[in-house]
């Protein structure tokens, strides 16, 4: 049987598998893909903290369904999506390059379509994602929002991993350790 970490996420109990990264660090792996009940719960819980945001943004892919629920709960018609590769419809958009995250291990780029640039320009933006750990992915999203002319208003995550739980500038529902 695999090793698991038991956690309560704002009233939702679950078990996260413990996985070893190539670096040797063990993480409590959190995956919302396909977990509709957990995604709904986490999205509704985060939306309560983001009610004063004009628009929300996430990076593909794990944050997509979470951001969808948050946006729906806030009554927003659209939410912005930072893509990890430039798509055909993004020729007139923007991009930023940022340092690697704990799970990717190499420099990354985030792209934003012109539609999403226009959506967040001059607005109070809530950044939404599944997990904050090193903060590298968040830095990329922050740079993208700033480049698009948005105002970073709140940064909300389901889980804060390791030292990220000590940050005062983020909102999170539960914390997990690095093992």
N, C-alpha and C positions, 0 to 999 in steps of 0.2 A: 504494500500500500504506500502511496506517495505521502510525503510530508505536507501538512496543511497548516494554515494560520487562521484561527477562528476570529471573526470580527463582527462588530455590530456597527452598521452604518446608519446612524440617525434612526434607529428602530428597526432596521432590516438586518437580520443575522444571516451570515454566509461563511463559507470556508474558501480561502484563497490557496491555490497550490503554491508551494515554495519551489522556485526554479533557480538554477545556477546560471549566471551570465558567463560569457566567454572570459571575462575579467576575473572570475572566481567569486564575485559578490553574489550572494543569494538574495532574491527579492520575493516578496509576496505578490504573485502575478494576479493583476486585476484586469478582467476582460469583460466589457459590456456587450461585445458582439454576440448577438443572439439571445441575450439575457433580458427579455422584454420586461418582466416584472421588476427586476432590480433597476433597470434603466429608468423605468417610470417612477419608481420610488426616489431614486437619486435626483432625477430631473426636477421632480416636484419639490424636493427638499432644498435644492440649490436655488430654484426660482424664488423662494421666499426671501433669500438674501440679495436678490438682484432686481427687486421690484422697481427701483429707481433708475435703472439703466434704460437707455433709449433703444439699444440694439445689443445683441450678443454675437460673439465670434468664437470659433473653435478651429483647430487644425485637424485635417483628416488624419487618421480615420477613426480612432477610438472615441473621439469626442463628438462625432457626427450625431449619433442617435441621442446622446445626452443633450446636446445643444438644441436639437429638434424639440425635445420635451420641454426644456426650459423656455424656449421661444414660444411654444404653444401656450404654456402656462402663463406667460407674461402678456399674451394677446398680441404678439408681434407677428406681422405678416411674413417677414423675411428674417433670416439670420445670415451672417457672413461666414464663409468657409475659406480658410487658408489651405491651399492645395500644396502638395509636396512636389508636384511636377506641373509644368506649364501645359495647359490644355489649349486646344484650337480656339475656343471661345475667349481666351484670356490674352489675346494679342495686344490689346490696348490697356492691360492691367499693369500692376507693379509687382516687385519682388524684393525680398531681403535675404541675405545669407547670414547664418548664425552657427555658433559652435554646436557640437554634437550633444545629444542627450545620453543618459545612462544606458538606454536600450539600443541606440543606433551606432554609436561609436565613431561617426565620421561627420564632417561638416554638412549642413543641410541648407536647403533653400525653401522659402515659403512664398507662394504666389497668390495674388488677390485679383479677381476680375474687376473691370471698370464698374460693373454693376455694384459689387460689394464695396469698392472704394467710395462710390457715391452714397451708398447706404450708410456708411459710418462717418463720413466727413462731417466734422463739426458736432458730432453726437457723443453722448456719454456712453462709453462702450464697456460691456461686461465680458471679460475673457473667461471662457468656460472650457474645462478639460477634465479628463478622468483622474490623472495623478500628477502631482508636482513632486519632483525629487531634487535634481541638481538645479533646476530652474532654467536650464538651457533652452528648452522648448518655449517656455514662457518669455524669455528674452526675445526670441524670434517673433512671437506674436505681438509683444509690446512694440518692437521696432516696426512691424508691419502696420499696426494701428496708427502709430505716430506718423509714419510716412504717408499714410492715407488721409491724415488730418483729423483723425478721431481723438477723443479725449478718454484716456484709460481711467475708468471710474472704479471698477472692481475686478478682482481676479479670484475666480471661484473654482474649486476642485472637489471631487468626491473624496480623494485621499491625499494626505501629505505623507511623504515617505522620508524616514530618517530625519535629518536636521531641518528639512523644509517645514516641519511642524512647528519650528521655533520662529518662523517668519511672522512678522506682524502685519505685512502688507497683503496677505492672502486669506481667503475664507476656505475652510474645508470642513467636511462632515465627520471624518475619522482619520486617525493616523495609523501608519504601518511602519514596522521597523525595517532597516536593512540588516540582513543576518550574515 
